Amino acid sequence: MHIKSFEVMLNNNCLPCNIKFLIEGEEEIGSESIINFLENSDNTNILKSDSVIVSDTSLFSLNSPSISVSLRGILSIELDIINSDMDLHSGVYGGCVDNPIDVLCRIVSSLKSKINSINIPGFYDNILNISNIDKYYINNLKFDLVSYKKLIGVSKLNGEFGYSNIERSSIRPSLDINGIWGGYSGEGVKTILPSKASVKISIRTVPNQNVKELKNLIIKHLSKEKFEGIKLNIKVCKSGSNAVLINNKSVAHIAAINSFKDVWGKYPLFIKEGGSIPIISKFNEKMNISPVMIGFGLSTDLIHSPNENFKLYNFFKGIDTIINFYKHFSELKKIEGN
């Protein structure tokens, strides 16, 4: 969309400002290379700009265009539980040797309470609580609960007690098991005590939580129970990122609002995203730029699923919106300059 909008503006001699493209393909694994690139001040000078526009977010719905004004952060951990050098016969050794899967299940079950709050001491200490006005705004968005459940194929939603589904998926932190394995899982019976069991865990954070501090709290919690002879191997993904709050009163955001009004015929909603984009927090930290996040995906795109898709309607509408953004942005910058 961004490349095609640039092409249209060039071909029609209406490019209103200078544009730099930053293209990288590592977002799904944490953008480690570009984050390292930004650690060098010479590189941040190369990328110096008045604003950054990113289209890796979603619309609230096709009838309700939106601008994303916050992202959750992310921290990923893998835990290995290792006991014996090899799988053991459960008839010969069962009952007298710790089973790594049993140990892993005990540790994993300690991570959440019965009301789905996260059981790690200190985890919630620094959370930024949103205002009652923001909370009212979030919960009065026209969120279709029936369609939401039908889309993902569940009959009942569940989560942290005391919060609505839209709050749980945007402004509250979460902890999820992404994968768990160990032992024999093929057809038939294989009566063993496995030598090793493993789990992958992802934590989504909210503003004011620091992923480096949380990493230490989580490692401490995972290691608190002592199992004699059991080895715990904890691996933390290097590419964690903090949550981000965006300044939605900047010139760039006003330009984005006007652009949606022109192209979509209505003013956009401001929404808080549950996902994470590691590079966004680095733009804030290293370049002191609050990016504009205008994405054009939909919940029906089935992201991270086998049938992930993107509508051509949104693709062309996105091109028009981006072109209009540059028009409004350059006009507002001229006014600001005067």
WONORJO-V819525 format. One line per field, one symbol per residue. phi: phi as a letter, one per 40 degrees, with the letter a starting at -180 (. if undefined). burial: I if it has 9 or more other ideal C-beta (glycine too) atoms within 8 Angstrom, else O. A space follows every 50 residues. Layout:
phi: ???
burial: ???
This chain:
phi: .ccccccccccbfbccacbbcbbabbdcbhfdccccdccccccccccdac abbbbbbbccaccbcabcbabccabbbbbbbbbccacbccccbcgbbccd cdcccccccccbccbgccccdgccdbcccccccccccdcbcccccccdcc dcgbcacaidcgbccccdcabbcabbccaaaigbbccgbacbbccabbab bbbbbbdgcbccccdccccccccccbbdgcbbbbbbccccaccbbbccbc dcccccdcccccccgacccbbbcccbbdccccdcccbfbcccbbbbcbcc cfcgbdbdaaccdcccccdcccdcdccccccccccccc
burial: IIOOIIOIIOOOOOIIOOOOOOOIOIIOOIIIOIIOOIOOOOIIOOIOOO IIIIIOIIIIOOOIIIIIIIIIIIIIIIIIIIIOOOIIIIOOIIOOIIII IOIIOIIIOOIOOOOIIIIIOOIOOOIOOOOOOOIOIIIOIOOOOOOIIO OOOOOOOOIIOOOOIIIIOIOIIIIOOOOIOIOOOOOOOOOIIIIIIIII IIIIIIIOIOIOIIIOIIIOIIOOOOOOOIOIOIOIIOIIIIIIOIOOOI IIIIIIIIIIIOIIOOOIIIIIIOOIIIIIIIIIOIIOIIIIIIIIIIOO IIOOOOOIOOOOOIIOIIIIIIIIIIIIIIIIIOOOOO
